[in-house]
Amino acid sequence: MRPGCECCDVDLPPSSTDAWICSFECTWCTACATDVLHGRCRNCGGDLTLRPTRAPEKLAAAPAGTTRVHAPDCR
């Protein structure tokens, strides 16, 4: 689980219901996924779908990622 939107770099913590992903787990916020990308991943061209959340008790054993991917030229 990436910690932020690849387009605008807004924080998207594991509990966020505002995160969208493609099959390669590229990560976008709702605003960028809908308004900028129009439901298509700019990296692979695949569909974007809401990212599932991870149960808090599972985060200890399987923490979310900390590496941010940010490509500000997506707009």
N, C-alpha and C positions, 0 to 999 in steps of 0.2 A: 504494500500500500504506500503509494507516494504521498508525501506530506503537503503538496501544494499543486495548484493549477499550473500546467506547463505554459499557459498563455499569459495570464495576468499575475501569477505567483501568489495568489491569495492562499492562506492557510486552509488545508483540508485535513483535519485530524481524523483518526480512525472512526470516530463516532459521527462524522459528518454525513448528512443526508443530501448534501449539495455537490457530491463528487460523481463524475461520470468517467467511465473507462472504455477502452476498446479491448479487443481480444489479446493485445500485447500489454495491457495494463497502463497504457499512456493515460494520464489523468488530467481532467479538466473540471472547472467549476460549471455550474448550471448556466450562468450568463455566457461564458465563452462557448460551451458546448452547443447552445441553442442559437445565440445571436451572431457569433463569429464563425463557428464551424458548421452550423446547420445540421448537427447530428452525425457528422462524419469526422473521423480522426484525420488530422492533417498529415500525420506520419505514415499511416498505412492505408487510409481510405476506407477503413472498416466502420461499421456502425458503432455508435456510442450508446452505452446503457448505464443505468444507475449503478454505482459501485456498491456492493454489499458492505454492511458494517461488520465489524468483528466484535464478538462478545468480550466485554471488559476482562473477564476472568481468563480468557485465552491470550490476551495481549502480553501477559507476563512471560509465557512460554514461547510465543510467536509474535514479537513486537513488530509494529509497523516500521516501514523504512524511514530513513532519515535523510537520504540523498535527494536533494531537490533537482528537478529538471525544469529549466526555464528558458523559453525561446521567445523573447519579447517581440520578435518580428512577426508573430502570428496574426496580429491585427491588421 
